[in-house]
Amino acid sequence: MLHPRNKNRERYDLKALVAAVPQLAQYIKPNKFGDDSVDFTNPDAVKLLNKALLNHYYGITYWEFPAGNLCPPIPGRADYIHYMADLLRESNFGRMPIADKITVLDIGVGANCIYPLLGVSEYGWNFIGSDIDVTSITSAQNIIDNNAGLTGKVALRLQPNAQDIFYGIMGADEKVDITLCNPPFHASAADAQKGTQRKVKALSGKREKLAELNFAGVANELVCNGGESAFINTMVVESKRIGKNCFWFTTLVSKESNLKGIYKTLKEYNAIETKTIAMGTGNKSTRIVAWTFLSKEEKKAWQEARWKTKP
């Protein structure tokens, strides 16, 4: 079930989406129940659908990026943003901090720049987007430059060392209110291909030897040595050094089996508070893990200094 504030909780208004992006019409056909639906096994159809969702529901009029890069499902990405808004509200005496006081660090902003697009559109937050890939940074900047509402709201930074996450991105005295990340979750290209085959079979009932990624994705978006678990554990280790520079660190965790190891690392590095936030979209369940190194007194000081609020 999607978040209560998610604009895509109901069935897609296909007429409105086609009006927003007319090219989508060619990919709409009756499903096995006789209802009009989008061909989710086709990468072009998926990209046009998500482009239409951004245009119709979020006012994003320009969303172009290289064909090989990851095309994210908008409803699920919007859910992450809404749950982060809930986390900020809970951390601020039940009141949403003033939008312009919030800075979010998006680890792996990607060529599609999706989290800044949604976060600015829905809540007016400020974003820092980091990535290890120059092409992704260039693409994301192009999207920012072509959507007037993003002007002055998103700063992009190239990560100079592909092995680092926070190091090289945040300054020693720089503060952010929340970080978010959709980590690469495959340990190898072969694992990624197997995952795609399972997805295509679930959608179409057919098994393809070389299934095409219907949501696309280049290697650094989908694969890292050690997979999701290794990436997040590195994130936890690096977050300790800048623990007083951020109120909440967060990440998506696709595989529930990885939680035990993540929480072991969080305990080892003395995270003061941790949370697991359940999310679900369609037949897929996932979760967000959040942690902080701020004491109760440090949280209070943060609220008063950055968010200008008191109990």
C-alpha positions, 0 to 999 in steps of 0.5 A, a space after each residue: 500500500 502506498 503512503 496516504 499522501 502519494 498522488 498515485 494511490 488510485 488507478 492511473 488516469 490513462 486519458 490524462 497521462 496520454 494528454 500529458 505525453 501523447 506518445 504513451 498511447 501506442 503502448 496502451 492495450 487491454 490486459 488479460 482482464 480486458 482493462 486498458 493498461 500499459 505494457 510494463 515489459 517494454 522499457 520505452 512504455 515504462 519510461 513514457 509512463 513515468 514521464 507522464 506521471 511526473 508531468 501530470 501529477 508533479 508539474 515536471 515538464 522536462 525529463 530526458 536522460 540517456 536510454 541506458 540509465 535507470 528509469 525509476 518507478 515514480 510511485 515508489 520513489 515518491 513514497 520514500 520522500 513522503 516517509 522522510 517528511 514523516 520522519 522530519 515531522 516526528 523529529 520536530 514535535 509533530 510539526 513539519 520544519 520550514 521547507 527552506 530550512 531543510 537540506 537533503 543529501 541524495 546519494 547516487 542522484 542518477 541521470 534521472 534526478 528523481 528524488 530532488 524532482 519529487 522532494 522539491 515538487 512535494 515539499 520545497 526542500 533543498 537538495 544536494 545530489 552526488 554521483 560517481 558518474 560524470 554522465 549522470 551528473 550532466 544529465 541531472 543538471 540538464 533536467 534541473 536547468 529545464 525545469 524552472 521550479 528547480 532553480 536554486 534548489 538542487 546542487 550536484 556534486 561529483 564523487 571523486 572516489 567511487 569507493 567513497 559515499 560521504 567522504 569527498 562530498 560533505 564539507 567538514 562543517 557542512 550540515 544536512 538534515 537527512 540523507 537518502 539513498 537507493 543503493 545498488 543491490 546486485 553483487 554482479 551483472 549476472 545477478 542483475 540479469 537474473 533479477 530482470 528475468 524474474 521480473 519479466 517472467 512475473 509481468 509477462 509469464 514468459 522467460 527470456 534468456 537475455 531479458 531487457 531491463 524494463 527499468 533500464 540501468 547502467 552498471 554503477 546504478 545496479 551493481 557493486 562489489 558485495 551488493 546492497 549489504 556491502 554498500 550500506 555497511 560502508 555507508 554506516 561506517 562513513 556516516 560515523 565520522 560525520 555523525 554530528 553533521 546530519 540529523 538522520 541518515 537513511 537508505 532503502 534496503 531491498 533485501 530483508 535478509 540484509 537487515 541483521 548485518 546492517 543493524 550489527 554494524 550500526 550497533 558496532 558504530 554506536 548509532 544512538 537511535 535506529 528505525 526501520 520504516 516499512 514500505 510497499 508498492 504493488 507486489 513488492 515490499 521494501 523498507 527504509 533504515 534510518 539512524 542518527 548519532 545525535 543525542 537528545 540534547 544535540 537534537 534539541 540544539 539542532 531543532 532550535 538552530 536549524 529549524 527555529 523550533 522549540 517544544 
